[in-house]
Amino acid sequence: MPIHSRRVIKQDVWIERPDHSKLRLAIFRAKQVATKRPSTGILWLHGGGYALETAENALVYAEQLVADGRSVMVAPDYTTSALAPYPAALDDCYLALTWLRDNATRFGVNPNQLVVGGDSAGRGLTAAVCLRARDQGNVKIAWQIPIYPMLDDRLVLASAKNNDAPVWNSRVNQAAWDLYLGDLLLDKIPIYAAPGRATDLAGLPPAITYVGDLDPFLDETCLYAKRLERAGIPVACKVFNGCYHGFNQVAPHADVTKVAHDFLRTEFFKAQTNYGRQTRKRKPSVCKHQAPRLHYVIWALSS
């Protein structure tokens, strides 16, 4: 599938699943490479409620994170829940991660700077991939980028209840989870299917995330960030006032979207300096909007 971008190019690669079927990977790179040193390798998992969209949806993030020539992005066209329920999507995403690990040198990627990110359902898959990598111990992830993540199927947090905001609301959220989880029993749902159910986040990589305060995923995003912080994991999190789910894609030229993109790029470039390289770690930031004990979480509300 072609893309239209002045800053990045896309290459499709097909890899083999265990059942010998093929998984398409969209590889995004800058048209002009800024440096010859190894790049950051980003596995980006697209959103769409687990049921919709394709790997090309990663373009909006590729243009932010890859266009400077210091990163390569791999976006799997994973099996959506419209075709098969959990764990098909997660299996595809993890296969793509191990492929990126094994082919890092081929694409000029620093194997110590493998990053997993995604938006919405892709962010839920990001958390699931990080949990699996931690538990299996076969891939080292430098940091994660969960953008307004879809994490918890239980819909018990306040922002997920009776939410009628644009783009994504409580009714659509419930339908998407039902399709993704299939025949799984509520008391048998693993943390890899719904990472919001995970209570032990120790050993996960540092995180960069943001969310709008009208988003059904507001509370689960904030709770995930707080749980990471309690486990001693650095987190940069920003909440945008008056913003609904996917605001940065629905209104790409809005001032608040520009602020969100600047936040993401700034934190990403900081992570490139601090994680996966033999450099001194930055000092943790203390947020003015939180109690002093939250040394790692940056909670900044936009005006």
C-alpha positions as protocol buffer text, in pm:
chain_id: "A"
residue {
  index: 1
  type: MET
  ca { x: 0 y: 0 z: 0 }
}
residue {
  index: 2
  type: PRO
  ca { x: 160 y: 332 z: -105 }
}
residue {
  index: 3
  type: ILE
  ca { x: 211 y: 626 z: 130 }
}
residue {
  index: 4
  type: HIS
  ca { x: 236 y: 997 z: 61 }
}
residue {
  index: 5
  type: SER
  ca { x: 518 y: 1160 z: 254 }
}
residue {
  index: 6
  type: ARG
  ca { x: 794 y: 1403 z: 172 }
}
residue {
  index: 7
  type: ARG
  ca { x: 1007 y: 1290 z: 464 }
}
residue {
  index: 8
  type: VAL
  ca { x: 990 y: 910 z: 497 }
}
residue {
  index: 9
  type: ILE
  ca { x: 986 y: 611 z: 266 }
}
residue {
  index: 10
  type: LYS
  ca { x: 823 y: 272 z: 318 }
}
residue {
  index: 11
  type: GLN
  ca { x: 940 y: -76 z: 227 }
}
residue {
  index: 12
  type: ASP
  ca { x: 727 y: -389 z: 267 }
}
residue {
  index: 13
  type: VAL
  ca { x: 885 y: -709 z: 394 }
}
residue {
  index: 14
  type: TRP
  ca { x: 701 y: -1041 z: 432 }
}
residue {
  index: 15
  type: ILE
  ca { x: 802 y: -1281 z: 709 }
}
residue {
  index: 16
  type: GLU
  ca { x: 678 y: -1630 z: 789 }
}
residue {
  index: 17
  type: ARG
  ca { x: 458 y: -1718 z: 1082 }
}
residue {
  index: 18
  type: PRO
  ca { x: 492 y: -2057 z: 1259 }
}
residue {
  index: 19
  type: ASP
  ca { x: 201 y: -2187 z: 1050 }
}
residue {
  index: 20
  type: HIS
  ca { x: 388 y: -2080 z: 732 }
}
residue {
  index: 21
  type: SER
  ca { x: 144 y: -1801 z: 648 }
}
residue {
  index: 22
  type: LYS
  ca { x: 293 y: -1458 z: 577 }
}
residue {
  index: 23
  type: LEU
  ca { x: 297 y: -1144 z: 791 }
}
residue {
  index: 24
  type: ARG
  ca { x: 359 y: -810 z: 621 }
}
residue {
  index: 25
  type: LEU
  ca { x: 590 y: -560 z: 786 }
}
residue {
  index: 26
  type: ALA
  ca { x: 593 y: -196 z: 677 }
}
residue {
  index: 27
  type: ILE
  ca { x: 940 y: -50 z: 732 }
}
residue {
  index: 28
  type: PHE
  ca { x: 962 y: 328 z: 752 }
}
residue {
  index: 29
  type: ARG
  ca { x: 1291 y: 511 z: 707 }
}
residue {
  index: 30
  type: ALA
  ca { x: 1396 y: 868 z: 646 }
}
residue {
  index: 31
  type: LYS
  ca { x: 1451 y: 978 z: 289 }
}
residue {
  index: 32
  type: GLN
  ca { x: 1775 y: 1136 z: 407 }
}
residue {
  index: 33
  type: VAL
  ca { x: 1983 y: 967 z: 676 }
}
residue {
  index: 34
  type: ALA
  ca { x: 2138 y: 1214 z: 918 }
}
residue {
  index: 35
  type: THR
  ca { x: 2400 y: 991 z: 1076 }
}
residue {
  index: 36
  type: LYS
  ca { x: 2592 y: 672 z: 1004 }
}
residue {
  index: 37
  type: ARG
  ca { x: 2582 y: 552 z: 1363 }
}
residue {
  index: 38
  type: PRO
  ca { x: 2331 y: 277 z: 1453 }
}
residue {
  index: 39
  type: SER
  ca { x: 1969 y: 388 z: 1459 }
}
residue {
  index: 40
  type: THR
  ca { x: 1697 y: 330 z: 1714 }
}
residue {
  index: 41
  type: GLY
  ca { x: 1471 y: 42 z: 1611 }
}
residue {
  index: 42
  type: ILE
  ca { x: 1102 y: 114 z: 1671 }
}
residue {
  index: 43
  type: LEU
  ca { x: 832 y: -151 z: 1658 }
}
residue {
  index: 44
  type: TRP
  ca { x: 511 y: 50 z: 1606 }
}
residue {
  index: 45
  type: LEU
  ca { x: 171 y: -115 z: 1655 }
}
residue {
  index: 46
  type: HIS
  ca { x: -123 y: 64 z: 1495 }
}
residue {
  index: 47
  type: GLY
  ca { x: -451 y: 143 z: 1667 }
}
residue {
  index: 48
  type: GLY
  ca { x: -806 y: 67 z: 1560 }
}
residue {
  index: 49
  type: GLY
  ca { x: -966 y: -106 z: 1858 }
}
residue {
  index: 50
  type: TYR
  ca { x: -780 y: -429 z: 1772 }
}
residue {
  index: 51
  type: ALA
  ca { x: -1030 y: -467 z: 1486 }
}
residue {
  index: 52
  type: LEU
  ca { x: -947 y: -201 z: 1224 }
}
residue {
  index: 53
  type: GLU
  ca { x: -674 y: -19 z: 1031 }
}
residue {
  index: 54
  type: THR
  ca { x: -342 y: -128 z: 881 }
}
residue {
  index: 55
  type: ALA
  ca { x: 31 y: -85 z: 929 }
}
residue {
  index: 56
  type: GLU
  ca { x: 25 y: 234 z: 719 }
}
residue {
  index: 57
  type: ASN
  ca { x: -146 y: 410 z: 1010 }
}
residue {
  index: 58
  type: ALA
  ca { x: 199 y: 427 z: 1166 }
}
residue {
  index: 59
  type: LEU
  ca { x: 295 y: 696 z: 913 }
}
residue {
  index: 60
  type: VAL
  ca { x: 185 y: 984 z: 1139 }
}
residue {
  index: 61
  type: TYR
  ca { x: 431 y: 865 z: 1403 }
}
residue {
  index: 62
  type: ALA
  ca { x: 702 y: 771 z: 1154 }
}
residue {
  index: 63
  type: GLU
  ca { x: 705 y: 1130 z: 1033 }
}
residue {
  index: 64
  type: GLN
  ca { x: 762 y: 1246 z: 1391 }
}
residue {
  index: 65
  type: LEU
  ca { x: 1018 y: 989 z: 1505 }
}
residue {
  index: 66
  type: VAL
  ca { x: 1192 y: 858 z: 1193 }
}
residue {
  index: 67
  type: ALA
  ca { x: 1217 y: 1155 z: 958 }
}
residue {
  index: 68
  type: ASP
  ca { x: 1531 y: 1290 z: 1126 }
}
residue {
  index: 69
  type: GLY
  ca { x: 1722 y: 983 z: 1007 }
}
residue {
  index: 70
  type: ARG
  ca { x: 1812 y: 850 z: 1353 }
}
residue {
  index: 71
  type: SER
  ca { x: 1548 y: 576 z: 1374 }
}
residue {
  index: 72
  type: VAL
  ca { x: 1393 y: 297 z: 1173 }
}
residue {
  index: 73
  type: MET
  ca { x: 1029 y: 196 z: 1230 }
}
residue {
  index: 74
  type: VAL
  ca { x: 881 y: -149 z: 1171 }
}
residue {
  index: 75
  type: ALA
  ca { x: 501 y: -169 z: 1170 }
}
residue {
  index: 76
  type: PRO
  ca { x: 342 y: -514 z: 1142 }
}
residue {
  index: 77
  type: ASP
  ca { x: 12 y: -551 z: 958 }
}
residue {
  index: 78
  type: TYR
  ca { x: -103 y: -772 z: 1241 }
}
residue {
  index: 79
  type: THR
  ca { x: -412 y: -992 z: 1240 }
}
residue {
  index: 80
  type: THR
  ca { x: -705 y: -782 z: 1357 }
}
residue {
  index: 81
  type: SER
  ca { x: -984 y: -917 z: 1577 }
}
residue {
  index: 82
  type: ALA
  ca { x: -1221 y: -891 z: 1281 }
}
residue {
  index: 83
  type: LEU
  ca { x: -1027 y: -1189 z: 1144 }
}
residue {
  index: 84
  type: ALA
  ca { x: -923 y: -1371 z: 1462 }
}
residue {
  index: 85
  type: PRO
  ca { x: -944 y: -1297 z: 1837 }
}
residue {
  index: 86
  type: TYR
  ca { x: -661 y: -1288 z: 2092 }
}
residue {
  index: 87
  type: PRO
  ca { x: -382 y: -1402 z: 2078 }
}
residue {
  index: 88
  type: ALA
  ca { x: -346 y: -1366 z: 1699 }
}
residue {
  index: 89
  type: ALA
  ca { x: -255 y: -995 z: 1705 }
}
residue {
  index: 90
  type: LEU
  ca { x: -14 y: -1031 z: 1995 }
}
residue {
  index: 91
  type: ASP
  ca { x: 159 y: -1330 z: 1834 }
}
residue {
  index: 92
  type: ASP
  ca { x: 210 y: -1130 z: 1514 }
}
residue {
  index: 93
  type: CYS
  ca { x: 347 y: -830 z: 1705 }
}
residue {
  index: 94
  type: TYR
  ca { x: 588 y: -1040 z: 1906 }
}
residue {
  index: 95
  type: LEU
  ca { x: 704 y: -1219 z: 1593 }
}
residue {
  index: 96
  type: ALA
  ca { x: 776 y: -877 z: 1440 }
}
residue {
  index: 97
  type: LEU
  ca { x: 973 y: -777 z: 1751 }
}
residue {
  index: 98
  type: THR
  ca { x: 1195 y: -1085 z: 1736 }
}
residue {
  index: 99
  type: TRP
  ca { x: 1243 y: -1027 z: 1362 }
}
residue {
  index: 100
  type: LEU
  ca { x: 1355 y: -670 z: 1432 }
}
residue {
  index: 101
  type: ARG
  ca { x: 1595 y: -800 z: 1696 }
}
residue {
  index: 102
  type: ASP
  ca { x: 1739 y: -1059 z: 1460 }
}
residue {
  index: 103
  type: ASN
  ca { x: 1767 y: -816 z: 1166 }
}
residue {
  index: 104
  type: ALA
  ca { x: 1890 y: -512 z: 1354 }
}
residue {
  index: 105
  type: THR
  ca { x: 2230 y: -506 z: 1183 }
}
residue {
  index: 106
  type: ARG
  ca { x: 2070 y: -540 z: 839 }
}
residue {
  index: 107
  type: PHE
  ca { x: 1880 y: -214 z: 890 }
}
residue {
  index: 108
  type: GLY
  ca { x: 2152 y: -30 z: 1079 }
}
residue {
  index: 109
  type: VAL
  ca { x: 1970 y: -57 z: 1411 }
}
residue {
  index: 110
  type: ASN
  ca { x: 2140 y: -54 z: 1750 }
}
residue {
  index: 111
  type: PRO
  ca { x: 2023 y: -386 z: 1906 }
}
residue {
  index: 112
  type: ASN
  ca { x: 2038 y: -222 z: 2249 }
}
residue {
  index: 113
  type: GLN
  ca { x: 1785 y: 42 z: 2143 }
}
residue {
  index: 114
  type: LEU
  ca { x: 1478 y: -156 z: 2051 }
}
residue {
  index: 115
  type: VAL
  ca { x: 1161 y: 39 z: 2130 }
}
residue {
  index: 116
  type: VAL
  ca { x: 797 y: -68 z: 2125 }
}
residue {
  index: 117
  type: GLY
  ca { x: 519 y: 184 z: 2077 }
}
residue {
  index: 118
  type: GLY
  ca { x: 165 y: 222 z: 1955 }
}
residue {
  index: 119
  type: ASP
  ca { x: -155 y: 419 z: 1986 }
}
residue {
  index: 120
  type: SER
  ca { x: -489 y: 308 z: 2130 }
}
residue {
  index: 121
  type: ALA
  ca { x: -521 y: -70 z: 2080 }
}
residue {
  index: 122
  type: GLY
  ca { x: -166 y: -67 z: 1947 }
}
residue {
  index: 123
  type: ARG
  ca { x: -69 y: 72 z: 2282 }
}
residue {
  index: 124
  type: GLY
  ca { x: -246 y: -212 z: 2456 }
}
residue {
  index: 125
  type: LEU
  ca { x: -44 y: -445 z: 2236 }
}
residue {
  index: 126
  type: THR
  ca { x: 267 y: -247 z: 2329 }
}
residue {
  index: 127
  type: ALA
  ca { x: 210 y: -320 z: 2697 }
}
residue {
  index: 128
  type: ALA
  ca { x: 137 y: -684 z: 2618 }
}
residue {
  index: 129
  type: VAL
  ca { x: 455 y: -718 z: 2411 }
}
residue {
  index: 130
  type: CYS
  ca { x: 658 y: -559 z: 2693 }
}
residue {
  index: 131
  type: LEU
  ca { x: 506 y: -795 z: 2949 }
}
residue {
  index: 132
  type: ARG
  ca { x: 578 y: -1099 z: 2732 }
}
residue {
  index: 133
  type: ALA
  ca { x: 934 y: -984 z: 2663 }
}
residue {
  index: 134
  type: ARG
  ca { x: 993 y: -936 z: 3034 }
}
residue {
  index: 135
  type: ASP
  ca { x: 851 y: -1277 z: 3121 }
}
residue {
  index: 136
  type: GLN
  ca { x: 1020 y: -1469 z: 2839 }
}
residue {
  index: 137
  type: GLY
  ca { x: 1348 y: -1280 z: 2874 }
}
residue {
  index: 138
  type: ASN
  ca { x: 1445 y: -1315 z: 2508 }
}
residue {
  index: 139
  type: VAL
  ca { x: 1421 y: -950 z: 2394 }
}
residue {
  index: 140
  type: LYS
  ca { x: 1549 y: -642 z: 2573 }
}
residue {
  index: 141
  type: ILE
  ca { x: 1323 y: -341 z: 2517 }
}
residue {
  index: 142
  type: ALA
  ca { x: 1488 y: -4 z: 2585 }
}
residue {
  index: 143
  type: TRP
  ca { x: 1167 y: 195 z: 2635 }
}
residue {
  index: 144
  type: GLN
  ca { x: 799 y: 193 z: 2544 }
}
residue {
  index: 145
  type: ILE
  ca { x: 566 y: 453 z: 2393 }
}
residue {
  index: 146
  type: PRO
  ca { x: 202 y: 393 z: 2491 }
}
residue {
  index: 147
  type: ILE
  ca { x: -16 y: 665 z: 2335 }
}
residue {
  index: 148
  type: TYR
  ca { x: -369 y: 680 z: 2492 }
}
residue {
  index: 149
  type: PRO
  ca { x: -360 y: 304 z: 2555 }
}
residue {
  index: 150
  type: MET
  ca { x: -647 y: 56 z: 2544 }
}
residue {
  index: 151
  type: LEU
  ca { x: -551 y: -163 z: 2841 }
}
residue {
  index: 152
  type: ASP
  ca { x: -842 y: -278 z: 3055 }
}
residue {
  index: 153
  type: ASP
  ca { x: -1141 y: -479 z: 2937 }
}
residue {
  index: 154
  type: ARG
  ca { x: -1329 y: -443 z: 3265 }
}
residue {
  index: 155
  type: LEU
  ca { x: -1433 y: -78 z: 3205 }
}
residue {
  index: 156
  type: VAL
  ca { x: -1453 y: -17 z: 3579 }
}
residue {
  index: 157
  type: LEU
  ca { x: -1255 y: 307 z: 3598 }
}
residue {
  index: 158
  type: ALA
  ca { x: -1448 y: 634 z: 3600 }
}
residue {
  index: 159
  type: SER
  ca { x: -1340 y: 764 z: 3258 }
}
residue {
  index: 160
  type: ALA
  ca { x: -1446 y: 438 z: 3092 }
}
residue {
  index: 161
  type: LYS
  ca { x: -1801 y: 450 z: 3230 }
}
residue {
  index: 162
  type: ASN
  ca { x: -2083 y: 623 z: 3041 }
}
residue {
  index: 163
  type: ASN
  ca { x: -1834 y: 808 z: 2824 }
}
residue {
  index: 164
  type: ASP
  ca { x: -1996 y: 961 z: 2515 }
}
residue {
  index: 165
  type: ALA
  ca { x: -1698 y: 1157 z: 2381 }
}
residue {
  index: 166
  type: PRO
  ca { x: -1632 y: 1172 z: 2004 }
}
residue {
  index: 167
  type: VAL
  ca { x: -1435 y: 903 z: 1817 }
}
residue {
  index: 168
  type: TRP
  ca { x: -1429 y: 642 z: 2095 }
}
residue {
  index: 169
  type: ASN
  ca { x: -1687 y: 598 z: 2371 }
}
residue {
  index: 170
  type: SER
  ca { x: -1793 y: 339 z: 2626 }
}
residue {
  index: 171
  type: ARG
  ca { x: -2028 y: 154 z: 2392 }
}
residue {
  index: 172
  type: VAL
  ca { x: -1771 y: 117 z: 2113 }
}
residue {
  index: 173
  type: ASN
  ca { x: -1505 y: 29 z: 2367 }
}
residue {
  index: 174
  type: GLN
  ca { x: -1711 y: -260 z: 2506 }
}
residue {
  index: 175
  type: ALA
  ca { x: -1787 y: -394 z: 2158 }
}
residue {
  index: 176
  type: ALA
  ca { x: -1419 y: -382 z: 2061 }
}
residue {
  index: 177
  type: TRP
  ca { x: -1312 y: -571 z: 2371 }
}
residue {
  index: 178
  type: ASP
  ca { x: -1581 y: -835 z: 2317 }
}
residue {
  index: 179
  type: LEU
  ca { x: -1457 y: -895 z: 1963 }
}
residue {
  index: 180
  type: TYR
  ca { x: -1090 y: -907 z: 2064 }
}
residue {
  index: 181
  type: LEU
  ca { x: -1131 y: -1140 z: 2363 }
}
residue {
  index: 182
  type: GLY
  ca { x: -1362 y: -1380 z: 2182 }
}
residue {
  index: 183
  type: ASP
  ca { x: -1463 y: -1677 z: 2395 }
}
residue {
  index: 184
  type: LEU
  ca { x: -1227 y: -1605 z: 2685 }
}
residue {
  index: 185
  type: LEU
  ca { x: -1400 y: -1626 z: 3023 }
}
residue {
  index: 186
  type: LEU
  ca { x: -1388 y: -1307 z: 3228 }
}
residue {
  index: 187
  type: ASP
  ca { x: -1204 y: -1476 z: 3515 }
}
residue {
  index: 188
  type: LYS
  ca { x: -955 y: -1639 z: 3275 }
}
residue {
  index: 189
  type: ILE
  ca { x: -837 y: -1336 z: 3079 }
}
residue {
  index: 190
  type: PRO
  ca { x: -454 y: -1324 z: 3086 }
}
residue {
  index: 191
  type: ILE
  ca { x: -257 y: -1004 z: 3137 }
}
residue {
  index: 192
  type: TYR
  ca { x: -121 y: -1038 z: 2783 }
}
residue {
  index: 193
  type: ALA
  ca { x: -478 y: -996 z: 2652 }
}
residue {
  index: 194
  type: ALA
  ca { x: -572 y: -708 z: 2882 }
}
residue {
  index: 195
  type: PRO
  ca { x: -254 y: -556 z: 3031 }
}
residue {
  index: 196
  type: GLY
  ca { x: -461 y: -334 z: 3262 }
}
residue {
  index: 197
  type: ARG
  ca { x: -515 y: -648 z: 3469 }
}
residue {
  index: 198
  type: ALA
  ca { x: -142 y: -676 z: 3541 }
}
residue {
  index: 199
  type: THR
  ca { x: -51 y: -574 z: 3896 }
}
residue {
  index: 200
  type: ASP
  ca { x: 323 y: -645 z: 3882 }
}
residue {
  index: 201
  type: LEU
  ca { x: 492 y: -411 z: 3636 }
}
residue {
  index: 202
  type: ALA
  ca { x: 843 y: -450 z: 3777 }
}
residue {
  index: 203
  type: GLY
  ca { x: 1102 y: -503 z: 3506 }
}
residue {
  index: 204
  type: LEU
  ca { x: 912 y: -321 z: 3232 }
}
residue {
  index: 205
  type: PRO
  ca { x: 1092 y: -53 z: 3030 }
}
residue {
  index: 206
  type: PRO
  ca { x: 1058 y: 325 z: 3083 }
}
residue {
  index: 207
  type: ALA
  ca { x: 753 y: 480 z: 2921 }
}
residue {
  index: 208
  type: ILE
  ca { x: 643 y: 789 z: 2728 }
}
residue {
  index: 209
  type: THR
  ca { x: 269 y: 848 z: 2702 }
}
residue {
  index: 210
  type: TYR
  ca { x: -5 y: 1108 z: 2667 }
}
residue {
  index: 211
  type: VAL
  ca { x: -384 y: 1111 z: 2670 }
}
residue {
  index: 212
  type: GLY
  ca { x: -676 y: 1355 z: 2654 }
}
residue {
  index: 213
  type: ASP
  ca { x: -890 y: 1414 z: 2960 }
}
residue {
  index: 214
  type: LEU
  ca { x: -1210 y: 1328 z: 2767 }
}
residue {
  index: 215
  type: ASP
  ca { x: -1070 y: 994 z: 2651 }
}
residue {
  index: 216
  type: PRO
  ca { x: -1229 y: 676 z: 2795 }
}
residue {
  index: 217
  type: PHE
  ca { x: -869 y: 559 z: 2843 }
}
residue {
  index: 218
  type: LEU
  ca { x: -771 y: 853 z: 3064 }
}
residue {
  index: 219
  type: ASP
  ca { x: -784 y: 668 z: 3395 }
}
residue {
  index: 220
  type: GLU
  ca { x: -624 y: 348 z: 3273 }
}
residue {
  index: 221
  type: THR
  ca { x: -341 y: 548 z: 3114 }
}
residue {
  index: 222
  type: CYS
  ca { x: -280 y: 735 z: 3440 }
}
residue {
  index: 223
  type: LEU
  ca { x: -308 y: 419 z: 3649 }
}
residue {
  index: 224
  type: TYR
  ca { x: -60 y: 238 z: 3425 }
}
residue {
  index: 225
  type: ALA
  ca { x: 182 y: 528 z: 3462 }
}
residue {
  index: 226
  type: LYS
  ca { x: 143 y: 533 z: 3840 }
}
residue {
  index: 227
  type: ARG
  ca { x: 199 y: 157 z: 3866 }
}
residue {
  index: 228
  type: LEU
  ca { x: 514 y: 187 z: 3659 }
}
residue {
  index: 229
  type: GLU
  ca { x: 634 y: 467 z: 3885 }
}
residue {
  index: 230
  type: ARG
  ca { x: 566 y: 261 z: 4196 }
}
residue {
  index: 231
  type: ALA
  ca { x: 784 y: -11 z: 4042 }
}
residue {
  index: 232
  type: GLY
  ca { x: 1066 y: 244 z: 4009 }
}
residue {
  index: 233
  type: ILE
  ca { x: 1031 y: 283 z: 3632 }
}
residue {
  index: 234
  type: PRO
  ca { x: 1074 y: 630 z: 3475 }
}
residue {
  index: 235
  type: VAL
  ca { x: 762 y: 764 z: 3306 }
}
residue {
  index: 236
  type: ALA
  ca { x: 687 y: 1080 z: 3111 }
}
residue {
  index: 237
  type: CYS
  ca { x: 310 y: 1132 z: 3095 }
}
residue {
  index: 238
  type: LYS
  ca { x: 108 y: 1430 z: 2978 }
}
residue {
  index: 239
  type: VAL
  ca { x: -268 y: 1486 z: 3000 }
}
residue {
  index: 240
  type: PHE
  ca { x: -433 y: 1729 z: 2757 }
}
residue {
  index: 241
  type: ASN
  ca { x: -740 y: 1918 z: 2869 }
}
residue {
  index: 242
  type: GLY
  ca { x: -1046 y: 1913 z: 2645 }
}
residue {
  index: 243
  type: CYS
  ca { x: -911 y: 1638 z: 2418 }
}
residue {
  index: 244
  type: TYR
  ca { x: -1088 y: 1320 z: 2313 }
}
residue {
  index: 245
  type: HIS
  ca { x: -946 y: 991 z: 2189 }
}
residue {
  index: 246
  type: GLY
  ca { x: -726 y: 1021 z: 1882 }
}
residue {
  index: 247
  type: PHE
  ca { x: -734 y: 1401 z: 1885 }
}
residue {
  index: 248
  type: ASN
  ca { x: -389 y: 1424 z: 1730 }
}
residue {
  index: 249
  type: GLN
  ca { x: -504 y: 1236 z: 1422 }
}
residue {
  index: 250
  type: VAL
  ca { x: -853 y: 1386 z: 1392 }
}
residue {
  index: 251
  type: ALA
  ca { x: -715 y: 1741 z: 1422 }
}
residue {
  index: 252
  type: PRO
  ca { x: -355 y: 1716 z: 1298 }
}
residue {
  index: 253
  type: HIS
  ca { x: -311 y: 2094 z: 1258 }
}
residue {
  index: 254
  type: ALA
  ca { x: -459 y: 2200 z: 1593 }
}
residue {
  index: 255
  type: ASP
  ca { x: -235 y: 2382 z: 1839 }
}
residue {
  index: 256
  type: VAL
  ca { x: -284 y: 2112 z: 2101 }
}
residue {
  index: 257
  type: THR
  ca { x: -173 y: 1847 z: 1851 }
}
residue {
  index: 258
  type: LYS
  ca { x: 145 y: 2041 z: 1786 }
}
residue {
  index: 259
  type: VAL
  ca { x: 210 y: 2049 z: 2161 }
}
residue {
  index: 260
  type: ALA
  ca { x: 147 y: 1673 z: 2183 }
}
residue {
  index: 261
  type: HIS
  ca { x: 384 y: 1604 z: 1895 }
}
residue {
  index: 262
  type: ASP
  ca { x: 651 y: 1828 z: 2048 }
}
residue {
  index: 263
  type: PHE
  ca { x: 615 y: 1646 z: 2379 }
}
residue {
  index: 264
  type: LEU
  ca { x: 652 y: 1307 z: 2212 }
}
residue {
  index: 265
  type: ARG
  ca { x: 954 y: 1408 z: 2007 }
}
residue {
  index: 266
  type: THR
  ca { x: 1126 y: 1578 z: 2300 }
}
residue {
  index: 267
  type: GLU
  ca { x: 1084 y: 1280 z: 2532 }
}
residue {
  index: 268
  type: PHE
  ca { x: 1179 y: 1037 z: 2254 }
}
residue {
  index: 269
  type: PHE
  ca { x: 1503 y: 1221 z: 2182 }
}
residue {
  index: 270
  type: LYS
  ca { x: 1582 y: 1230 z: 2555 }
}
residue {
  index: 271
  type: ALA
  ca { x: 1526 y: 854 z: 2569 }
}
residue {
  index: 272
  type: GLN
  ca { x: 1762 y: 805 z: 2274 }
}
residue {
  index: 273
  type: THR
  ca { x: 2033 y: 971 z: 2483 }
}
residue {
  index: 274
  type: ASN
  ca { x: 1956 y: 802 z: 2813 }
}
residue {
  index: 275
  type: TYR
  ca { x: 1849 y: 445 z: 2734 }
}
residue {
  index: 276
  type: GLY
  ca { x: 2034 y: 169 z: 2553 }
}
residue {
  index: 277
  type: ARG
  ca { x: 2366 y: 354 z: 2543 }
}
residue {
  index: 278
  type: GLN
  ca { x: 2656 y: 384 z: 2783 }
}
residue {
  index: 279
  type: THR
  ca { x: 2564 y: 731 z: 2900 }
}
residue {
  index: 280
  type: ARG
  ca { x: 2482 y: 889 z: 3230 }
}
residue {
  index: 281
  type: LYS
  ca { x: 2113 y: 870 z: 3311 }
}
residue {
  index: 282
  type: ARG
  ca { x: 1926 y: 1195 z: 3346 }
}
residue {
  index: 283
  type: LYS
  ca { x: 1806 y: 1302 z: 3687 }
}
residue {
  index: 284
  type: PRO
  ca { x: 1438 y: 1226 z: 3751 }
}
residue {
  index: 285
  type: SER
  ca { x: 1192 y: 1511 z: 3716 }
}
residue {
  index: 286
  type: VAL
  ca { x: 958 y: 1609 z: 3999 }
}
residue {
  index: 287
  type: CYS
  ca { x: 618 y: 1724 z: 3881 }
}
residue {
  index: 288
  type: LYS
  ca { x: 462 y: 2033 z: 4033 }
}
residue {
  index: 289
  type: HIS
  ca { x: 114 y: 1888 z: 3997 }
}
residue {
  index: 290
  type: GLN
  ca { x: 171 y: 1574 z: 4204 }
}
residue {
  index: 291
  type: ALA
  ca { x: 273 y: 1483 z: 4554 }
}
residue {
  index: 292
  type: PRO
  ca { x: 654 y: 1484 z: 4600 }
}
residue {
  index: 293
  type: ARG
  ca { x: 673 y: 1106 z: 4611 }
}
residue {
  index: 294
  type: LEU
  ca { x: 599 y: 1087 z: 4236 }
}
residue {
  index: 295
  type: HIS
  ca { x: 955 y: 1145 z: 4133 }
}
residue {
  index: 296
  type: TYR
  ca { x: 935 y: 993 z: 3786 }
}
residue {
  index: 297
  type: VAL
  ca { x: 593 y: 1081 z: 3649 }
}
residue {
  index: 298
  type: ILE
  ca { x: 551 y: 1411 z: 3466 }
}
residue {
  index: 299
  type: TRP
  ca { x: 184 y: 1511 z: 3490 }
}
residue {
  index: 300
  type: ALA
  ca { x: 149 y: 1833 z: 3291 }
}
residue {
  index: 301
  type: LEU
  ca { x: -195 y: 1963 z: 3198 }
}
residue {
  index: 302
  type: SER
  ca { x: -220 y: 2165 z: 2882 }
}
residue {
  index: 303
  type: SER
  ca { x: -396 y: 2498 z: 2888 }
}
